[in-house]
Amino acid sequence: MGVIGIQLVVTMVMASVMQKIIPHYSLARWLLCNGSLRWYQHPTEEELRILAGKQHKGKSKKDRKYNGHIESKPLTIPKDIDLHLETKSVTEVDTLEYQWLVDFTVAATVVYLVTEVYYNFMKPTQEMNISLVWCLLVLSFAIKVLFSLTTHYFKVEDGGERSVCVTFGFFFFVKAMAVLIVTENYLEFGLETGFTNFSDSAMQFLEKQGLESQGPVSKLTFKFFLAIFCSLIGAFLTFPGLRLAQMHLDALNLATEKITQTLLHINFLAPLFMVLLWVKPITKDYIMNPPLGKESIPLMTEATFDTLRLWLIILLCALRLAMMRNHLQAYLNLAQKCVDQMKKEAGRISTVELQKMVARVFYYLCVIALQYVAPLVMLLHTTLLLKTLGNHSWGIYPEYSSTLPVDNSLPSHSVYSELPSPDGKMKVTVTQITVALSSLKNIFTPLLFRGLLSFLTWWIAACLFSTSLFGLFYHQYLTVA
């Protein structure tokens, strides 16, 4: 029996493309290393000596001799030195994790699109949608990358990064608990309906198996563990949001065209637009019951609104990807910004410290790119999972089948009770397993996935906007220029 069929062929082809073609033609490497980004090269010690008027390398007057050994102090130069940094194009950088995440995301997205076309025309009913596995792998890789970056902040002993992560983690835990008790009249995720459907279907399934149960898990326990998971996501997205705020301000100062500034503002407010899409009084109620007179005529159906919501999220994700270079260039300009700030200070600085100050900006570029891309990847593929598992449609006028209630009736034991008895024991066992697995579709219904994935999509956008808004306030008003 062909369980996967054509989808297996698509997966094998994409695996071959990732192995043979992507190492040579990588979208991730092209985004960073196509020559449009400029980085600032740190000056050599000889150049700093010349600028400081120390063209001879003779022994410094401050060198001291102890027990026959010369103890040389590091060379220092005035901070207000007339230093101009040279720029070079970003042509090669160590981007292993960044390149793997972006290229795998591209491959998974292509597999998803091909699978969607296949399902749209062939309409298979018994095949497993293998593109869901690709999307789940992308999400797991993105979370793993953010987790790795967060653990590096915890290893810093002197800085306050650890305290910031813990504080925001507790803040998002409280925020998640508060959001989860809001009624569906304000935030229409469908989480309550989905969990109720899941609990009833699970109880029905257990009763068919001859087991007595009050349900797999209570609603309070479900929301508690969901809040813990949300707090972890919020902690992982803390520094990406704070970094985005700083890059947004620097990119605005760098942009000269009005259209670029407008796109930067829209890009920064994109998570807020996503959050408002699920605020029922602002969006859905207004569209379904517009105040156009005595008779309120809905502007669109609920299914059309759900489809437009998916498209809007994808378009905002595409805008964020398009504005990536503006933000990364604004980050690379921090090297020159630090030097300009140093020139306003009095005193001296060692040449090694000056070189580190300039060089660390470029060598941190891969981390910044990951912090920018990983939340984008999470938003995009959570939305794709919401479309497929939530039984939505890509069409502006989706079919009414997507809004029909799900039949939760489970298969009867008569399916395998009338099998021939001589060699039917093995067949009975296999059939029982098959029936049990098929019954899981009636437990994990589109209603459950629609509610859960809608909430997770909204939550990722809410965390991004909360952290970036705090970062905007911090960099705008709390930091000393």
Secondary structure, DSSP 4 states (H G I P E B T S, - for coil): --SSTHHHHHHHHHHHHHHHTTTTS-HHHHHHHSS--EEEEPPPHHHHHHHTT----PPPTT-EEETTEEEPPPPEEETT-----EEEE------HHHHHHHHHHHHHHHHHHHHHHHHHHH--SSS--THHHHHHHHHHHHHHHHHHHHHHHHH-SSSSHHHHHHHHHHHHHHHHHHHHTS-TTTB---HHHHHHHHHHHHHHHHHHTT---S-SS-HHHHHHHHHHHHHHHHHHTHHHHHHHHHHHHHHHHH--SHHHHHHHHHHHHHHHHHHHTTBTTTTHHHHHS--SSSS---SS-HHHHHHHHHHHHHHHHHHHHHTHHHHHHHHHTHHHHHHHHHHTS-SEEEHHHHHHHHHHHHHTHHHHHHHHHHHHHHHHHHHHHHHHHTT--SSSS--GGGGSPPP-PPPPTHHHHTS-STTHHHHHHHHHHHHHHHHHHHHS-HHHHHHHHHHHHHHHHHHHHHHHHHHHHIIIIIS--
